[in-house]
Amino acid sequence: MLIRKPDDIASSEITPEGFYQNRRAFMGTVGAIALGSAVLPGVARAGAMQDDKVTPEEDATSYNNFYEFGTGKEDPKEQAKDFQPMPWSVNVEGMVKTPRPYTFDELLGKLPVQDRVYRMRCVEAWSMVIPWQGVQLKDVITRLQPLPSAKFIEFTTLLDPKRMPGQRRAVLPWPYKEALRMDEANNSLTLLATGMYGKALPNQNGAPLRLVTPWKYGFKGIKSIVKIRFTDKMPNTTWNDANPSEYGFYANVNPTVDHPRWSQGKERRIGEFLRRNTLMFNGYADQVASMYSGMDLRKNY
């Protein structure tokens, strides 16, 4: 009998660790994982370009914005190392058929697992290319059955200063909140991510559940989600509340609309020396531009 050591096993044969954290969710998704969880060579690269080299995992997990664990880029990895993301539940509220708390398994179990390599652009003009694992948000929305009158979906991060020491300082109006229009939420690019690089989502990257919208600036990627609310009114969002002149509700990547304190026309890809041109909608215009037809994207930034 041939016994292979871990180094001999291909990444496509390894089930992402995140699903072991919830046995029933893992059992419900294992079939989908077996069909397509290879993360790096050959993974679906929705909208990715030939020069989109995947950012080294160490960089993507060590250079983070997650103010709940500190405002420095290196703070989250250190401050979040003892955070326990499981068990986890998400309270579903508002204009929805059955508002109630959902366990991690009830929310995501048996939904098709997606492997996506996405460019991610930060409003601070740096970017990465990250291989994500998760489920399409539209599949979760279908499961939750919002009412036809729901026009927006709002997300809220865990509020627990004991577990998230950055919340002990009033650097932002806690808890962190973000939101999307329903058409944005139902776009096929939008993910609820549970993993990256073929592993469970690291604490510093938003474990166990975060939003990924690759055509928007990174602050829209709300992390450690504990509440989903459906509403017919545009919700307040944290950075827009904190500084509306710098952070708009839509936050679509747009090289023609500069941040008040720096240009958005160029970006620095982590790991590269030279800056590159920023792409409209971060390069995903073919998939998302139609949602904003007729809108003034300088006004609706």
Residue, then its C-alpha position, 0 to 999 in steps of 0.5 A: m500500500l502506498i502511503r503519501k506524506p502531507d507534502d506529496i498530497a495535492s492541494s486539490e485533494i485537501t478539504p479546506e479546514g474551515f469546513y471541519q470547524n462545523r461538521r454538518a456544514f462540512m458534510g453538506t458541502v463535501g461533494a461540491i468541494a470534491l468536485g472543485s476545490a483546487v485553489l491555485p493552479g486551474v482555479a476559476r479566476a473570475g475576471a482575472m488577467q494573465d498578470d494577476k499573480v496570486t499574492p503570497e499567503e503570508d502577505a495576505t494574512s499579515y497585512n490587514n485592515f481589521y480595526e476591531f483588532g487594531t489600526g496598524k496593518e500588522d495588528p490584526k494577526e497578533q491581536a486576533k490569534d486567540f479569537q475563537p470563531m466557532p461555534w457561530s450564528v448569524n441573526v437574520e432580521g427585517m424584510v424576510k420570510t423567517p427572521r431568526p438566528y441561523t447557525f453557521d450550518e443552517l446558513l451555508g450548509k449544502l450550498p455549492v462551494q465556490d473557488r475564486v481568485y479575485r483582485m482586491r483593491c484597497v481605498e488606500a491604493w494598494s491591492m492583492v490577488i487572493p484565492w477565496q473559498g465560500v458560497q455565492l451570496k445569492d444562494v444564501i439570499t434564496r435560502l433566506q427568502p427576503l420579501p419582494s419589498a427588500k431593496f438592500i441587505e445590511f451586514t453587522t460585525l460581532l461587537d465584543p470588546k473582550r474578544m476584539p480589543g480594537q473595539r475598546r477604542a472609539v476609532l469607529p462607530w461600533p459595531y461595524k456595518e456594511a450594506l449592498r443593494m439587492d442587485e449587487a448582493n445577487n451578482s454572481l461575483t459576490l461571495l460570503a467567504t469562509g476560506m482563503y488559500g484552501k484553508a479556513l478563513p484566518n481570524q485576521n481576515g474575518a473568520p469565520l464569515r466575510l463579504v467579498t465584492p471584488w469590484k468595490y474597495g476593500f472596506k466594503g468587505i465586512k468581516s466576522i458577520v453576525k447579523i444580516r438585515f433586509t430593508d427597503k431603505m438604504p442603510n447607514t454604513t460605518w465608514n460612510d457615517a464616520n467620514p462621508s466625504e471620503y467613503g461613499f455607500y457604493a465604493n466602486v473602484n473608480p480611477t477617475v474619482d480620487h480620495p480627498r487625500w490621494s489619487q486612485g488612478k494608480e495602485r501598488r500591488i503588494g509584492e511589486f515595486l512599480r505602481r500599476n494603473t487602477l482599472m474601472f470596477n477593478g477590472y470587473a466592468d463586464q460583470v457589474a457595470s450594467m448595475y450602475s447604468g445611468m448613474d453619476l459615478r462621481k456623485n454616487y461614489 
